[in-house]
């Protein structure tokens, strides 16, 4: 059985460091350690917005990423004994340097990148104008995985990794849905992934037993001209899609003519807003058990309680134990179903 801890939307900033150190991380580590002792956590996935507003509250965006390493990653590694090579990240709209790209270049690209063909042409260029915003994140990511022990590839857009767990090969792709993020109030329906990210990732994940896609935004944030195409690719190539951005958790499983996809949208996991009373936007995360022997997925939804200084079951997202259950479709039946849908 594969066990994954899924977190998202940490939004690290200077005025939240004390709460993160004194309240949230202590409770999170304790909760993760309990699950880890019951059944080892194989992977920790953080699906974007590691820092807040491009790290503007720190001296620089690079310092913001250093603080993310210090206050979030280091405790996970030390207290859970989980190596960096089992922790996977995706860039969110807050992880980009919003001031790096000229507004005129931004407006020009929004008017030019209006079809899959034009996006492919843009990707084919060696130096892509209008993409300076993602450079600091990619610099951090390359340093983070500089000693990654297995096959992997970190590009200016997607990153793909191969993980070997006993007799199970896992392929993980971190898709960059934030390279066109510019203004969160107007980005919806304008973001672009680009089919080249998905096609290029296939070279490493094709032979894997389980494939996992990580992407900060759900498909509703993508441009209309590529939304259906990207959704089809993800359903065909991956068993799981782990997202964030909404700050409100949702879990579902969907099957269509392209394939079957388990989708986990994590609530905000470690924001400094720990004293609020909004149950649906409170800090939380999930433990995902992907069990191929029983062909079942169990999603354990967790929510932080400020009053108790611990994580409890999130019963708004599951049963009395915060759990949801999904069947993993049989791949042979699914292939047959897909072929029959074409006739």
Secondary structure, DSSP 8 states (H G I E B T S, - for coil): -EEEEEE----B-GGGHHHIIIIIHHHHHHHHHHHHHHS---EEEE-S--BSGGGTTSS-HHHHHHHHIIIIIHHHHHHH---GGGEEE---GGGS-TTSS-HHHHHHHHHH--SHHHHHHHHHSSS-TT-GGGHHHHHHHHHHTTT--SSEEE-SS-EEEEEEETTEEEEEEE----TT---TTT-TTTB---HHHHHHHHHHHTT-SEEEEE-SS-GGGB-HHHHHHHHHHHHHH-SEEEE-SSSS-EEEEEEETTEEEEEEE----S-S--S---GGGS-EEEEEEEETTTTEEEEEEEEEETTTTEEEE-TTSSSTTSEEEEE---HHHHHHHHHHHH-
